Amino acid sequence: MSINRSEMGDIRTIAFSLSTACRSYLNTYDLMIGNDTLPGNDIERLICCVVLAMGAMFYAIILGNMSLLVNNMDPTASRHRLKKDITTNTIRRVKVGMTLCARASYDS
């Protein structure tokens, strides 16, 4: 089983395209972060790209969890919002008159 010249050219073209993609992806991160990592070959560039992408994902997960904690920090306000939602849904379901609806619904 041998590879002819046209298949070898296709493999080189694909390898060059992957090398260019890795280099471009790493340069994008270098522009955003400001570091000068200077990987020497394609394998080092690929490892740098994977490590940078994982770091960005971990940062997004941590930032998302912190914002969720800050949002749910006040349990009294959360209970108040829950009771308000329950009351509003009950009023809509029972179809209470407009005067009682105006008295029961309020914005805090």
Biopython code that builds the backbone (N, CA, C, O; Angstrom):
import numpy as np
from Bio.PDB.StructureBuilder import StructureBuilder

atoms = [
    (1, "MET", "N", (0.841, -1.174, 0.000)),
    (1, "MET", "CA", (0.000, 0.000, 0.000)),
    (1, "MET", "C", (0.888, 1.239, 0.000)),
    (1, "MET", "O", (1.588, 1.505, 0.977)),
    (2, "SER", "N", (0.861, 1.969, -1.055)),
    (2, "SER", "CA", (1.715, 3.149, -1.179)),
    (2, "SER", "C", (0.858, 4.379, -1.436)),
    (2, "SER", "O", (-0.283, 4.289, -1.890)),
    (3, "ILE", "N", (1.436, 5.510, -1.136)),
    (3, "ILE", "CA", (0.755, 6.791, -1.331)),
    (3, "ILE", "C", (1.342, 7.454, -2.563)),
    (3, "ILE", "O", (2.557, 7.621, -2.666)),
    (4, "ASN", "N", (0.483, 7.829, -3.491)),
    (4, "ASN", "CA", (0.997, 8.495, -4.688)),
    (4, "ASN", "C", (1.226, 9.985, -4.409)),
    (4, "ASN", "O", (0.889, 10.482, -3.335)),
    (5, "ARG", "N", (1.791, 10.674, -5.370)),
    (5, "ARG", "CA", (2.185, 12.074, -5.174)),
    (5, "ARG", "C", (0.999, 13.008, -4.943)),
    (5, "ARG", "O", (1.121, 13.974, -4.190)),
    (6, "SER", "N", (-0.132, 12.743, -5.568)),
    (6, "SER", "CA", (-1.284, 13.638, -5.391)),
    (6, "SER", "C", (-1.844, 13.519, -3.975)),
    (6, "SER", "O", (-2.255, 14.519, -3.387)),
    (7, "GLU", "N", (-1.862, 12.297, -3.421)),
    (7, "GLU", "CA", (-2.324, 12.133, -2.037)),
    (7, "GLU", "C", (-1.344, 12.775, -1.058)),
    (7, "GLU", "O", (-1.755, 13.346, -0.048)),
    (8, "MET", "N", (-0.060, 12.683, -1.355)),
    (8, "MET", "CA", (0.941, 13.304, -0.488)),
    (8, "MET", "C", (0.789, 14.814, -0.495)),
    (8, "MET", "O", (0.952, 15.463, 0.539)),
    (9, "GLY", "N", (0.475, 15.379, -1.662)),
    (9, "GLY", "CA", (0.237, 16.817, -1.742)),
    (9, "GLY", "C", (-0.985, 17.228, -0.936)),
    (9, "GLY", "O", (-0.989, 18.281, -0.298)),
    (10, "ASP", "N", (-2.039, 16.385, -0.963)),
    (10, "ASP", "CA", (-3.230, 16.684, -0.171)),
    (10, "ASP", "C", (-2.924, 16.650, 1.318)),
    (10, "ASP", "O", (-3.410, 17.492, 2.074)),
    (11, "ILE", "N", (-2.118, 15.681, 1.743)),
    (11, "ILE", "CA", (-1.757, 15.579, 3.158)),
    (11, "ILE", "C", (-0.950, 16.799, 3.582)),
    (11, "ILE", "O", (-1.161, 17.334, 4.670)),
    (12, "ARG", "N", (-0.034, 17.240, 2.740)),
    (12, "ARG", "CA", (0.764, 18.426, 3.074)),
    (12, "ARG", "C", (-0.104, 19.673, 3.131)),
    (12, "ARG", "O", (0.104, 20.539, 3.981)),
    (13, "THR", "N", (-1.069, 19.766, 2.237)),
    (13, "THR", "CA", (-1.975, 20.913, 2.246)),
    (13, "THR", "C", (-2.798, 20.936, 3.522)),
    (13, "THR", "O", (-2.978, 21.996, 4.123)),
    (14, "ILE", "N", (-3.302, 19.775, 3.947)),
    (14, "ILE", "CA", (-4.084, 19.688, 5.188)),
    (14, "ILE", "C", (-3.210, 20.033, 6.388)),
    (14, "ILE", "O", (-3.636, 20.773, 7.274)),
    (15, "ALA", "N", (-1.987, 19.499, 6.421)),
    (15, "ALA", "CA", (-1.081, 19.788, 7.528)),
    (15, "ALA", "C", (-0.753, 21.278, 7.590)),
    (15, "ALA", "O", (-0.701, 21.862, 8.671)),
    (16, "PHE", "N", (-0.533, 21.888, 6.427)),
    (16, "PHE", "CA", (-0.249, 23.316, 6.404)),
    (16, "PHE", "C", (-1.450, 24.120, 6.888)),
    (16, "PHE", "O", (-1.294, 25.112, 7.599)),
    (17, "SER", "N", (-2.655, 23.686, 6.498)),
    (17, "SER", "CA", (-3.864, 24.384, 6.937)),
    (17, "SER", "C", (-4.042, 24.286, 8.449)),
    (17, "SER", "O", (-4.393, 25.270, 9.100)),
    (18, "LEU", "N", (-3.799, 23.103, 9.007)),
    (18, "LEU", "CA", (-3.898, 22.940, 10.466)),
    (18, "LEU", "C", (-2.843, 23.766, 11.184)),
    (18, "LEU", "O", (-3.117, 24.372, 12.221)),
    (19, "SER", "N", (-1.639, 23.789, 10.632)),
    (19, "SER", "CA", (-0.570, 24.589, 11.223)),
    (19, "SER", "C", (-0.931, 26.071, 11.212)),
    (19, "SER", "O", (-0.709, 26.770, 12.200)),
    (20, "THR", "N", (-1.474, 26.543, 10.122)),
    (20, "THR", "CA", (-1.888, 27.943, 10.028)),
    (20, "THR", "C", (-3.026, 28.250, 10.989)),
    (20, "THR", "O", (-3.047, 29.315, 11.607)),
    (21, "ALA", "N", (-3.976, 27.322, 11.120)),
    (21, "ALA", "CA", (-5.102, 27.524, 12.035)),
    (21, "ALA", "C", (-4.620, 27.602, 13.480)),
    (21, "ALA", "O", (-5.062, 28.466, 14.237)),
    (22, "CYS", "N", (-3.713, 26.699, 13.867)),
    (22, "CYS", "CA", (-3.171, 26.736, 15.238)),
    (22, "CYS", "C", (-2.419, 28.035, 15.495)),
    (22, "CYS", "O", (-2.567, 28.644, 16.554)),
    (23, "ARG", "N", (-1.615, 28.455, 14.529)),
    (23, "ARG", "CA", (-0.850, 29.682, 14.685)),
    (23, "ARG", "C", (-1.772, 30.897, 14.815)),
    (23, "ARG", "O", (-1.529, 31.782, 15.635)),
    (24, "SER", "N", (-2.820, 30.933, 14.009)),
    (24, "SER", "CA", (-3.768, 32.054, 14.062)),
    (24, "SER", "C", (-4.534, 32.068, 15.382)),
    (24, "SER", "O", (-4.733, 33.126, 15.980)),
    (25, "TYR", "N", (-4.964, 30.881, 15.835)),
    (25, "TYR", "CA", (-5.704, 30.774, 17.099)),
    (25, "TYR", "C", (-4.833, 31.237, 18.265)),
    (25, "TYR", "O", (-5.296, 31.970, 19.138)),
    (26, "LEU", "N", (-3.587, 30.814, 18.276)),
    (26, "LEU", "CA", (-2.677, 31.217, 19.349)),
    (26, "LEU", "C", (-2.397, 32.711, 19.287)),
    (26, "LEU", "O", (-2.322, 33.360, 20.330)),
    (27, "ASN", "N", (-2.243, 33.268, 18.105)),
    (27, "ASN", "CA", (-2.016, 34.708, 17.986)),
    (27, "ASN", "C", (-3.210, 35.504, 18.475)),
    (27, "ASN", "O", (-3.050, 36.599, 19.015)),
    (28, "THR", "N", (-4.418, 34.958, 18.290)),
    (28, "THR", "CA", (-5.617, 35.616, 18.806)),
    (28, "THR", "C", (-5.559, 35.710, 20.321)),
    (28, "THR", "O", (-5.834, 36.766, 20.891)),
    (29, "TYR", "N", (-5.205, 34.617, 20.975)),
    (29, "TYR", "CA", (-5.080, 34.638, 22.435)),
    (29, "TYR", "C", (-3.949, 35.557, 22.881)),
    (29, "TYR", "O", (-4.079, 36.271, 23.875)),
    (30, "ASP", "N", (-2.843, 35.538, 22.148)),
    (30, "ASP", "CA", (-1.737, 36.423, 22.515)),
    (30, "ASP", "C", (-2.140, 37.881, 22.444)),
    (30, "ASP", "O", (-1.708, 38.683, 23.272)),
    (31, "LEU", "N", (-2.961, 38.236, 21.467)),
    (31, "LEU", "CA", (-3.420, 39.618, 21.358)),
    (31, "LEU", "C", (-4.349, 39.987, 22.510)),
    (31, "LEU", "O", (-4.293, 41.105, 23.021)),
    (32, "MET", "N", (-5.211, 39.042, 22.924)),
    (32, "MET", "CA", (-6.149, 39.328, 24.019)),
    (32, "MET", "C", (-5.437, 39.381, 25.368)),
    (32, "MET", "O", (-5.688, 40.280, 26.172)),
    (33, "ILE", "N", (-4.557, 38.428, 25.613)),
    (33, "ILE", "CA", (-3.926, 38.306, 26.924)),
    (33, "ILE", "C", (-2.704, 39.206, 27.037)),
    (33, "ILE", "O", (-2.476, 39.817, 28.081)),
    (34, "GLY", "N", (-1.927, 39.291, 25.983)),
    (34, "GLY", "CA", (-0.745, 40.131, 26.006)),
    (34, "GLY", "C", (0.524, 39.366, 26.326)),
    (34, "GLY", "O", (1.586, 39.976, 26.447)),
    (35, "ASN", "N", (0.450, 38.053, 26.467)),
    (35, "ASN", "CA", (1.652, 37.260, 26.736)),
    (35, "ASN", "C", (2.384, 36.965, 25.434)),
    (35, "ASN", "O", (1.805, 37.000, 24.348)),
    (36, "ASP", "N", (3.645, 36.681, 25.573)),
    (36, "ASP", "CA", (4.439, 36.306, 24.421)),
    (36, "ASP", "C", (4.955, 34.894, 24.670)),
    (36, "ASP", "O", (6.061, 34.713, 25.179)),
    (37, "THR", "N", (4.148, 33.889, 24.309)),
    (37, "THR", "CA", (4.487, 32.506, 24.636)),
    (37, "THR", "C", (5.554, 31.929, 23.716)),
    (37, "THR", "O", (6.368, 31.118, 24.158)),
    (38, "LEU", "N", (5.571, 32.318, 22.477)),
    (38, "LEU", "CA", (6.554, 31.880, 21.488)),
    (38, "LEU", "C", (6.776, 30.374, 21.454)),
    (38, "LEU", "O", (7.882, 29.912, 21.736)),
    (39, "PRO", "N", (5.745, 29.595, 21.112)),
    (39, "PRO", "CA", (5.982, 28.157, 20.929)),
    (39, "PRO", "C", (6.814, 27.924, 19.682)),
    (39, "PRO", "O", (6.716, 28.672, 18.709)),
    (40, "GLY", "N", (7.629, 26.887, 19.717)),
    (40, "GLY", "CA", (8.569, 26.665, 18.633)),
    (40, "GLY", "C", (8.026, 25.900, 17.450)),
    (40, "GLY", "O", (8.400, 26.185, 16.312)),
    (41, "ASN", "N", (7.151, 24.930, 17.686)),
    (41, "ASN", "CA", (6.646, 24.122, 16.573)),
    (41, "ASN", "C", (5.132, 23.945, 16.704)),
    (41, "ASN", "O", (4.499, 24.496, 17.605)),
    (42, "ASP", "N", (4.574, 23.164, 15.783)),
    (42, "ASP", "CA", (3.117, 23.017, 15.732)),
    (42, "ASP", "C", (2.559, 22.289, 16.951)),
    (42, "ASP", "O", (1.467, 22.619, 17.415)),
    (43, "ILE", "N", (3.272, 21.324, 17.468)),
    (43, "ILE", "CA", (2.781, 20.596, 18.641)),
    (43, "ILE", "C", (2.730, 21.523, 19.851)),
    (43, "ILE", "O", (1.766, 21.484, 20.615)),
    (44, "GLU", "N", (3.735, 22.342, 20.032)),
    (44, "GLU", "CA", (3.717, 23.315, 21.135)),
    (44, "GLU", "C", (2.591, 24.326, 20.945)),
    (44, "GLU", "O", (1.940, 24.712, 21.916)),
    (45, "ARG", "N", (2.355, 24.760, 19.710)),
    (45, "ARG", "CA", (1.242, 25.683, 19.447)),
    (45, "ARG", "C", (-0.092, 25.034, 19.783)),
    (45, "ARG", "O", (-0.960, 25.672, 20.378)),
    (46, "LEU", "N", (-0.262, 23.772, 19.407)),
    (46, "LEU", "CA", (-1.498, 23.055, 19.695)),
    (46, "LEU", "C", (-1.706, 22.909, 21.201)),
    (46, "LEU", "O", (-2.819, 23.101, 21.692)),
    (47, "ILE", "N", (-0.656, 22.574, 21.932)),
    (47, "ILE", "CA", (-0.757, 22.451, 23.389)),
    (47, "ILE", "C", (-1.101, 23.800, 24.011)),
    (47, "ILE", "O", (-1.938, 23.872, 24.910)),
    (48, "CYS", "N", (-0.463, 24.866, 23.542)),
    (48, "CYS", "CA", (-0.771, 26.205, 24.059)),
    (48, "CYS", "C", (-2.224, 26.571, 23.793)),
    (48, "CYS", "O", (-2.889, 27.137, 24.661)),
    (49, "CYS", "N", (-2.724, 26.254, 22.600)),
    (49, "CYS", "CA", (-4.122, 26.563, 22.275)),
    (49, "CYS", "C", (-5.071, 25.810, 23.181)),
    (49, "CYS", "O", (-6.055, 26.378, 23.655)),
    (50, "VAL", "N", (-4.790, 24.530, 23.433)),
    (50, "VAL", "CA", (-5.656, 23.730, 24.305)),
    (50, "VAL", "C", (-5.627, 24.262, 25.733)),
    (50, "VAL", "O", (-6.670, 24.381, 26.375)),
    (51, "VAL", "N", (-4.449, 24.577, 26.226)),
    (51, "VAL", "CA", (-4.325, 25.089, 27.596)),
    (51, "VAL", "C", (-5.032, 26.439, 27.738)),
    (51, "VAL", "O", (-5.715, 26.674, 28.734)),
    (52, "LEU", "N", (-4.877, 27.313, 26.766)),
    (52, "LEU", "CA", (-5.539, 28.610, 26.824)),
    (52, "LEU", "C", (-7.058, 28.474, 26.746)),
    (52, "LEU", "O", (-7.779, 29.187, 27.444)),
    (53, "ALA", "N", (-7.549, 27.564, 25.903)),
    (53, "ALA", "CA", (-8.996, 27.352, 25.811)),
    (53, "ALA", "C", (-9.543, 26.783, 27.116)),
    (53, "ALA", "O", (-10.612, 27.193, 27.567)),
    (54, "MET", "N", (-8.829, 25.851, 27.723)),
    (54, "MET", "CA", (-9.271, 25.298, 29.009)),
    (54, "MET", "C", (-9.274, 26.372, 30.089)),
    (54, "MET", "O", (-10.187, 26.418, 30.913)),
    (55, "GLY", "N", (-8.274, 27.223, 30.094)),
    (55, "GLY", "CA", (-8.240, 28.317, 31.064)),
    (55, "GLY", "C", (-9.405, 29.271, 30.888)),
    (55, "GLY", "O", (-9.990, 29.730, 31.870)),
    (56, "ALA", "N", (-9.745, 29.572, 29.646)),
    (56, "ALA", "CA", (-10.897, 30.447, 29.387)),
    (56, "ALA", "C", (-12.191, 29.798, 29.856)),
    (56, "ALA", "O", (-13.063, 30.476, 30.399)),
    (57, "MET", "N", (-12.323, 28.480, 29.651)),
    (57, "MET", "CA", (-13.535, 27.782, 30.108)),
    (57, "MET", "C", (-13.621, 27.774, 31.633)),
    (57, "MET", "O", (-14.692, 28.020, 32.189)),
    (58, "PHE", "N", (-12.517, 27.497, 32.310)),
    (58, "PHE", "CA", (-12.527, 27.510, 33.771)),
    (58, "PHE", "C", (-12.860, 28.901, 34.305)),
    (58, "PHE", "O", (-13.607, 29.037, 35.274)),
    (59, "TYR", "N", (-12.311, 29.918, 33.679)),
    (59, "TYR", "CA", (-12.605, 31.287, 34.101)),
    (59, "TYR", "C", (-14.092, 31.597, 33.933)),
    (59, "TYR", "O", (-14.701, 32.216, 34.805)),
    (60, "ALA", "N", (-14.673, 31.168, 32.813)),
    (60, "ALA", "CA", (-16.103, 31.404, 32.578)),
    (60, "ALA", "C", (-16.952, 30.653, 33.594)),
    (60, "ALA", "O", (-17.952, 31.186, 34.073)),
    (61, "ILE", "N", (-16.571, 29.428, 33.928)),
    (61, "ILE", "CA", (-17.326, 28.651, 34.921)),
    (61, "ILE", "C", (-17.255, 29.322, 36.278)),
    (61, "ILE", "O", (-18.275, 29.466, 36.952)),
    (62, "ILE", "N", (-16.070, 29.731, 36.687)),
    (62, "ILE", "CA", (-15.910, 30.372, 37.999)),
    (62, "ILE", "C", (-16.662, 31.693, 38.048)),
    (62, "ILE", "O", (-17.335, 31.981, 39.038)),
    (63, "LEU", "N", (-16.560, 32.496, 37.005)),
    (63, "LEU", "CA", (-17.255, 33.778, 36.971)),
    (63, "LEU", "C", (-18.772, 33.585, 36.992)),
    (63, "LEU", "O", (-19.480, 34.337, 37.662)),
    (64, "GLY", "N", (-19.272, 32.592, 36.268)),
    (64, "GLY", "CA", (-20.698, 32.310, 36.276)),
    (64, "GLY", "C", (-21.193, 31.862, 37.647)),
    (64, "GLY", "O", (-22.260, 32.283, 38.093)),
    (65, "ASN", "N", (-20.424, 31.016, 38.308)),
    (65, "ASN", "CA", (-20.819, 30.561, 39.644)),
    (65, "ASN", "C", (-20.776, 31.691, 40.664)),
    (65, "ASN", "O", (-21.620, 31.755, 41.559)),
    (66, "MET", "N", (-19.804, 32.576, 40.535)),
    (66, "MET", "CA", (-19.733, 33.712, 41.464)),
    (66, "MET", "C", (-20.920, 34.650, 41.278)),
    (66, "MET", "O", (-21.481, 35.147, 42.254)),
    (67, "SER", "N", (-21.302, 34.892, 40.033)),
    (67, "SER", "CA", (-22.457, 35.767, 39.803)),
    (67, "SER", "C", (-23.737, 35.106, 40.306)),
    (67, "SER", "O", (-24.636, 35.795, 40.788)),
    (68, "LEU", "N", (-23.831, 33.795, 40.203)),
    (68, "LEU", "CA", (-24.996, 33.084, 40.734)),
    (68, "LEU", "C", (-25.045, 33.192, 42.254)),
    (68, "LEU", "O", (-26.119, 33.370, 42.828)),
    (69, "LEU", "N", (-23.901, 33.087, 42.903)),
    (69, "LEU", "CA", (-23.857, 33.238, 44.360)),
    (69, "LEU", "C", (-24.261, 34.638, 44.802)),
    (69, "LEU", "O", (-25.009, 34.797, 45.767)),
    (70, "VAL", "N", (-23.773, 35.641, 44.104)),
    (70, "VAL", "CA", (-24.122, 37.019, 44.460)),
    (70, "VAL", "C", (-25.605, 37.265, 44.235)),
    (70, "VAL", "O", (-26.239, 37.979, 45.012)),
    (71, "ASN", "N", (-26.164, 36.682, 43.180)),
    (71, "ASN", "CA", (-27.577, 36.868, 42.884)),
    (71, "ASN", "C", (-28.468, 36.241, 43.957)),
    (71, "ASN", "O", (-29.520, 36.790, 44.286)),
    (72, "ASN", "N", (-28.058, 35.105, 44.500)),
    (72, "ASN", "CA", (-28.863, 34.400, 45.502)),
    (72, "ASN", "C", (-28.376, 34.653, 46.921)),
    (72, "ASN", "O", (-28.653, 33.852, 47.814)),
    (73, "MET", "N", (-27.657, 35.750, 47.151)),
    (73, "MET", "CA", (-27.062, 35.990, 48.455)),
    (73, "MET", "C", (-28.101, 36.365, 49.506)),
    (73, "MET", "O", (-27.953, 35.984, 50.667)),
    (74, "ASP", "N", (-29.125, 37.085, 49.142)),
    (74, "ASP", "CA", (-30.112, 37.538, 50.115)),
    (74, "ASP", "C", (-31.307, 36.587, 50.114)),
    (74, "ASP", "O", (-32.150, 36.670, 49.221)),
    (75, "PRO", "N", (-31.400, 35.684, 51.095)),
    (75, "PRO", "CA", (-32.490, 34.706, 51.088)),
    (75, "PRO", "C", (-33.859, 35.342, 51.335)),
    (75, "PRO", "O", (-34.869, 34.831, 50.853)),
    (76, "THR", "N", (-33.905, 36.444, 52.075)),
    (76, "THR", "CA", (-35.190, 37.098, 52.324)),
    (76, "THR", "C", (-35.771, 37.652, 51.025)),
    (76, "THR", "O", (-36.966, 37.508, 50.765)),
    (77, "ALA", "N", (-34.940, 38.276, 50.222)),
    (77, "ALA", "CA", (-35.407, 38.811, 48.943)),
    (77, "ALA", "C", (-35.834, 37.680, 48.008)),
    (77, "ALA", "O", (-36.799, 37.828, 47.258)),
    (78, "SER", "N", (-35.128, 36.562, 48.048)),
    (78, "SER", "CA", (-35.508, 35.423, 47.207)),
    (78, "SER", "C", (-36.870, 34.877, 47.617)),
    (78, "SER", "O", (-37.706, 34.584, 46.763)),
    (79, "ARG", "N", (-37.095, 34.740, 48.922)),
    (79, "ARG", "CA", (-38.401, 34.261, 49.395)),
    (79, "ARG", "C", (-39.501, 35.244, 49.026)),
    (79, "ARG", "O", (-40.599, 34.843, 48.642)),
    (80, "HIS", "N", (-39.200, 36.537, 49.143)),
    (80, "HIS", "CA", (-40.193, 37.564, 48.796)),
    (80, "HIS", "C", (-40.564, 37.479, 47.311)),
    (80, "HIS", "O", (-41.742, 37.542, 46.958)),
    (81, "ARG", "N", (-39.553, 37.336, 46.443)),
    (81, "ARG", "CA", (-39.823, 37.202, 45.009)),
    (81, "ARG", "C", (-40.627, 35.951, 44.708)),
    (81, "ARG", "O", (-41.519, 35.975, 43.860)),
    (82, "LEU", "N", (-40.317, 34.843, 45.405)),
    (82, "LEU", "CA", (-41.045, 33.603, 45.195)),
    (82, "LEU", "C", (-42.511, 33.757, 45.599)),
    (82, "LEU", "O", (-43.406, 33.331, 44.869)),
    (83, "LYS", "N", (-42.759, 34.370, 46.771)),
    (83, "LYS", "CA", (-44.143, 34.575, 47.219)),
    (83, "LYS", "C", (-44.894, 35.520, 46.282)),
    (83, "LYS", "O", (-46.079, 35.319, 46.015)),
    (84, "LYS", "N", (-44.212, 36.542, 45.787)),
    (84, "LYS", "CA", (-44.841, 37.468, 44.847)),
    (84, "LYS", "C", (-45.228, 36.760, 43.559)),
    (84, "LYS", "O", (-46.314, 36.987, 43.027)),
    (85, "ASP", "N", (-44.339, 35.898, 43.052)),
    (85, "ASP", "CA", (-44.642, 35.144, 41.839)),
    (85, "ASP", "C", (-45.814, 34.189, 42.048)),
    (85, "ASP", "O", (-46.676, 34.052, 41.180)),
    (86, "ILE", "N", (-45.837, 33.533, 43.200)),
    (86, "ILE", "CA", (-46.947, 32.617, 43.495)),
    (86, "ILE", "C", (-48.261, 33.386, 43.565)),
    (86, "ILE", "O", (-49.272, 32.950, 43.015)),
    (87, "THR", "N", (-48.241, 34.535, 44.245)),
    (87, "THR", "CA", (-49.460, 35.346, 44.362)),
    (87, "THR", "C", (-49.933, 35.828, 42.992)),
    (87, "THR", "O", (-51.124, 35.759, 42.687)),
    (88, "THR", "N", (-49.019, 36.310, 42.177)),
    (88, "THR", "CA", (-49.375, 36.797, 40.846)),
    (88, "THR", "C", (-49.958, 35.681, 39.982)),
    (88, "THR", "O", (-50.944, 35.890, 39.276)),
    (89, "ASN", "N", (-49.350, 34.501, 40.039)),
    (89, "ASN", "CA", (-49.868, 33.371, 39.253)),
    (89, "ASN", "C", (-51.250, 32.943, 39.736)),
    (89, "ASN", "O", (-52.112, 32.596, 38.928)),
    (90, "THR", "N", (-51.463, 32.968, 41.055)),
    (90, "THR", "CA", (-52.774, 32.593, 41.593)),
    (90, "THR", "C", (-53.845, 33.591, 41.170)),
    (90, "THR", "O", (-54.953, 33.194, 40.810)),
    (91, "ILE", "N", (-53.525, 34.872, 41.210)),
    (91, "ILE", "CA", (-54.474, 35.905, 40.797)),
    (91, "ILE", "C", (-54.838, 35.738, 39.333)),
    (91, "ILE", "O", (-56.002, 35.884, 38.963)),
    (92, "ARG", "N", (-53.852, 35.433, 38.496)),
    (92, "ARG", "CA", (-54.134, 35.231, 37.071)),
    (92, "ARG", "C", (-55.009, 34.001, 36.846)),
    (92, "ARG", "O", (-55.909, 34.017, 36.006)),
    (93, "ARG", "N", (-54.740, 32.940, 37.599)),
    (93, "ARG", "CA", (-55.485, 31.706, 37.405)),
    (93, "ARG", "C", (-56.935, 31.835, 37.870)),
    (93, "ARG", "O", (-57.847, 31.319, 37.223)),
    (94, "VAL", "N", (-57.145, 32.525, 38.993)),
    (94, "VAL", "CA", (-58.489, 32.661, 39.554)),
    (94, "VAL", "C", (-59.284, 33.725, 38.801)),
    (94, "VAL", "O", (-60.514, 33.727, 38.852)),
    (95, "LYS", "N", (-58.597, 34.623, 38.108)),
    (95, "LYS", "CA", (-59.216, 35.714, 37.353)),
    (95, "LYS", "C", (-59.992, 36.646, 38.282)),
    (95, "LYS", "O", (-61.200, 36.833, 38.141)),
    (96, "VAL", "N", (-59.273, 37.214, 39.218)),
    (96, "VAL", "CA", (-59.832, 38.138, 40.197)),
    (96, "VAL", "C", (-60.104, 39.473, 39.507)),
    (96, "VAL", "O", (-59.491, 39.783, 38.486)),
    (97, "GLY", "N", (-61.024, 40.261, 40.065)),
    (97, "GLY", "CA", (-61.360, 41.567, 39.502)),
    (97, "GLY", "C", (-60.171, 42.513, 39.490)),
    (97, "GLY", "O", (-59.185, 42.312, 40.199)),
    (98, "MET", "N", (-60.286, 43.537, 38.678)),
    (98, "MET", "CA", (-59.182, 44.479, 38.483)),
    (98, "MET", "C", (-58.835, 45.258, 39.742)),
    (98, "MET", "O", (-57.660, 45.547, 39.971)),
    (99, "THR", "N", (-59.830, 45.609, 40.574)),
    (99, "THR", "CA", (-59.534, 46.388, 41.778)),
    (99, "THR", "C", (-58.710, 45.577, 42.767)),
    (99, "THR", "O", (-57.744, 46.086, 43.337)),
    (100, "LEU", "N", (-59.087, 44.314, 42.976)),
    (100, "LEU", "CA", (-58.330, 43.461, 43.886)),
    (100, "LEU", "C", (-56.970, 43.110, 43.285)),
    (100, "LEU", "O", (-55.976, 42.987, 44.001)),
    (101, "CYS", "N", (-56.940, 42.951, 41.968)),
    (101, "CYS", "CA", (-55.675, 42.665, 41.295)),
    (101, "CYS", "C", (-54.700, 43.817, 41.454)),
    (101, "CYS", "O", (-53.507, 43.599, 41.664)),
    (102, "ALA", "N", (-55.209, 45.061, 41.352)),
    (102, "ALA", "CA", (-54.341, 46.240, 41.505)),
    (102, "ALA", "C", (-53.837, 46.353, 42.937)),
    (102, "ALA", "O", (-52.709, 46.791, 43.163)),
    (103, "ARG", "N", (-54.659, 45.962, 43.905)),
    (103, "ARG", "CA", (-54.236, 46.037, 45.307)),
    (103, "ARG", "C", (-53.197, 44.963, 45.615)),
    (103, "ARG", "O", (-52.274, 45.202, 46.394)),
    (104, "ALA", "N", (-53.338, 43.781, 45.011)),
    (104, "ALA", "CA", (-52.445, 42.666, 45.341)),
    (104, "ALA", "C", (-51.113, 42.762, 44.599)),
    (104, "ALA", "O", (-50.081, 42.361, 45.137)),
    (105, "SER", "N", (-51.120, 43.280, 43.391)),
    (105, "SER", "CA", (-49.881, 43.351, 42.634)),
    (105, "SER", "C", (-49.169, 44.651, 42.947)),
    (105, "SER", "O", (-49.754, 45.733, 42.897)),
    (106, "TYR", "N", (-47.912, 44.520, 43.267)),
    (106, "TYR", "CA", (-47.082, 45.686, 43.592)),
    (106, "TYR", "C", (-45.682, 45.390, 43.138)),
    (106, "TYR", "O", (-45.288, 44.232, 43.002)),
    (107, "ASP", "N", (-44.951, 46.417, 42.909)),
    (107, "ASP", "CA", (-43.561, 46.268, 42.507)),
    (107, "ASP", "C", (-42.688, 46.759, 43.649)),
    (107, "ASP", "O", (-42.875, 47.848, 44.191)),
    (108, "SER", "N", (-41.729, 45.915, 43.992)),
    (108, "SER", "CA", (-40.833, 46.310, 45.089)),
    (108, "SER", "C", (-39.477, 46.650, 44.568)),
    (108, "SER", "O", (-38.590, 47.005, 45.344)),
]
sb = StructureBuilder()
sb.init_structure("model")
sb.init_model(0)
sb.init_chain("A")
sb.init_seg("    ")
for serial, (resi, resn, name, xyz) in enumerate(atoms, 1):
    if name == "N":
        sb.init_residue(resn, " ", resi, " ")
    sb.init_atom(name, np.array(xyz, "f"), 0.0, 1.0, " ", f" {name:<3s}", serial, name[0])
structure = sb.get_structure()
